[in-house]
Amino acid sequence: VVGGGVQGLWVARSAVLAGLTVGLVEARVCGAGASGGLLGALMPHVATGWSEKKQFQFEALIELEELAKTLEDETGLDTGYARCGRIMPIRAKGFLDQFESRRSATWYHWQTPTKRFELELLEGHAYDGWLDPACAGLGVFRDPLAARIDPKGYMAALKTSIAGRCDIHEGWRFERYDPAEGRAYSAGGRDTLVAKRIVLAAGYETFALTRPLTGLDLGGGVKGQSVLLACRMPADRPIIFDDGMYIVAHSAERCAVGSTTERDWSDADSVDDLINDKVAQARRLCPPLRDAEIVASWAGVRPQSAARDPIAGRLQPDGAVYIAGGGFKITLGIAHRVAQCLVDAIVDGQPVSGLPVTFLPETHLEVARSRLQSAIGEAGSVPHL
C-alpha cells in the first residue's frame, strides 16, 4: 500500500483483516498529508438529484459511526467522532426557497432501517450563543446527518490498529513498481519490497505515479489551509457551514475553521494570509470566536481527479496495480468503504464491485482520453504531458 493517509491506512487495515500479508510505505509519516488536517467535517452531499455516488457516500457515513467506536475500543485512542449535525444560516430568499425540495429529498433518501435524518428549518435564534442570529435573518437549515471526527486522532487510531500486523515503512518514498519482478522500488532504487499487488493511495501525488502507466493526466491537487482556535464554547455545537467555510468545534475549548480552496499554489505546506478571510468570516458568525486565540494552523494539498469523482479500482485490466484516491473533500468519510471494495476484489481475484461506476478507473481514463483528444484537436499537435 503506497500512502499512509486515511485511504492507505484503511486499505491496509481491510487487507490485514482479510488475512493478507501487508506492507505500507509512506514518504513522510502516516497522516502527514491531507488526511491529517484540522477540520474533520463529515458532510453528506445534498440529497436532491440523488445518485449512485450519493447513496455510496450516505451508507459510508452511516457505517463510520460504528467503525470509529470499534477503532476506539481496539486502541484506547479517541477518534473525536460525533454526529453533531450541521447548521447553515439563511440570508437569501433563493436559498430559503430550496428548503422544501431539500427536506423532501432528505426524508426520502437519508434513512436506514432504524432511523431517518430529515433537514429542518429553524428560527435564526435557535442556536443563539453559537450562531449570531443577525447572520441568519431568514432562519437556519439544520442537517442532522453531518458529523465530525478529529483527523489526527483518527489517523493515530487507524495506524495503531494495524501496528504489529502490518509492516509500516515511514520515510519510504515509492518510485515505481515492476510487475514482472513483483517488486516495489523506493526513490533512487535504494530499497525494494516484494509486492504481488499494489494499491496507490498517496493522495494527490498518486496522479504523478499513474502518468507513466497510462500516459494520461487523471488529476492533481488543490491546496487548503485551516486553523484551530481556543475558547470557551456552549454545549450544543453543530458544525456551522456558510459560503464554503466550516466551523467545527472538536471540544468545548477547541474549534477548527477552514478551509481555503487554492487551485494555484507553489508551496504545499505554507500558511499565509489567505486563511485570514475565513477566520474573519467565522468570527462574524460565531460569537465565542470573536476574541479566540489561534493556537494551531495547517496547510496541505487534497487530491482531486480531473473527472471530479473519486477514482478507485484496478488501473488496468488484469494488472497488479490498483488506485484509490481523488475524493476531494469526501475521502475522510468514505475511505473505509472504498478500501473494503478494493480488498474484496483483490482477495477474490475478481473485478472491483460495489463502487459507483463514476469511481472506476475506466470511467476516468475515458474522460482523460476525451480531453486529450480535444486538446490535440484544438492545438493541432500532441500537448506536453
Residue, then its C-alpha position, 0 to 999 in steps of 0.5 A: v500500500v503506497g500512502g499512509g493517509v486515511q485511504g492507505l491506512w484503511v486499505a491496509r487495515s481491510a487487507v490485514l483483516a482479510g488475512l493478507t500479508v501487508g506492507l505500507v510505505e509512506a514518504r513522510v509519516c502516516g497522516a502527514g498529508a491531507s488526511g491529517g488536517l484540522l477540520g474533520a467535517l463529515m458532510p453528506h452531499v445534498a440529497t436532491g438529484w440523488s445518485e449512485k455516488k450519493q447513496f455510496q457516500f450516505e451508507a459510508l457515513i452511516e457505517l463510520e459511526e460504528l467503525a470509529k467506536t470499534l477503532e476506539d475500543e481496539t486502541g484506547l485512542d479517541t477518534g473525536y467522532a460525533r454526529c453533531g449535525r450541521i447548521m447553515p444560516i439563511r440570508a437569501k430568499g433563493f436559498l430559503d426557497q430550496f428548503e422544501s425540495r431539500r427536506s423532501a429529498t432528505w426524508y426520502h433518501w437519508q434513512t436506514p432501517t432504524k432511523r431517518f435524518e430529515l433537514e429542518l428549518l429553524e428560527g435564526h435564534a435557535y442556536d443563539g450563543w453559537l450562531d449570531p442570529a443577525c447572520a441568519g435573518l431568514g432562519v437556519f437549515r439544520d442537517p442532522l446527518a453531518a458529523r465530525i471526527d478529529p483527523k489526527g486522532y483518527m489517523a493515530a487510531l487507524k495506524t495503531s490498529i494495524a501496528g504489529r500486523c502490518d509492516i509500516h515503512e515511514g520515510w519510504r518514498f515509492e518510485r515505481y513498481d515492476p510487475a514482472e519482478g513483483r517488486a516495489y522500488s523506493a526513490g533512487g532504487r535504494d530499497t525494494l519490497v516484494a509486492k504481488r499487488i499494489v494499491l496507490a493511495a498517496g493522495y494527490e501525488t498518486f496522479a504523478l505515479t499513474r502518468p507513466l502507466t497510462g500516459l494520461d493526466l487523471g488529476g492533481g491537487v488543490k491546496g487548503q489551509s485551516v486553523l484551530l482556535a481556543c475558547r470557551m464554547p456552549a454545549d450544543r455545537p453543530i458544525i456551522f457551514d456558510d459560503g464554503m467555510y466550516i466551523v467545527a468545534h472538536s471540544a468545548e475549548r477547541c474549534a477548527v475553521g477552514s478551509t481555503t480552496e487554492r487551485d494555484w499554489s507553489d508551496a504545499d505546506s505554507v500558511d499565509d494570509l489567505i486563511n485570514d478571510k475565513v477566520a474573519q468570516a467565522r468570527r462574524l458568525c460565531p460569537p465565542l470566536r470573536d476574541a479566540e486565540i489561534v493556537a494551531s494552523w495547517a496547510g496541505v494539498r487534497p487530491q482531486s481527479a480531473a473527472r471530479d469523482p473519486i477514482a478507485g479500482r484496478l488501473q488496468p485490466d488484469g494488472a497488479v496495480y490498483i488506485a484509490g484516491g481523488g475524493f476531494k473533500i469526501t475521502l475522510g468519510i468514505a475511505h473505509r468503504v472504498a478500501q473494503c471494495l478494493v480488498d474484496a476484489i483483490v482477495d477474490g481475484q475478481p473485478v472491483s464491485g460495489l463502487p459507483v461506476t463514476f469511481l472506476p478507473e475506466t470511467h476516468l481514463e475515458v474522460a482523460r482520453s476525451r480531453l486529450q483528444s480535444a486538446i490535440g484537436e484544438a492545438g493541432s499537435v500532441p500537448h506536453l504531458 
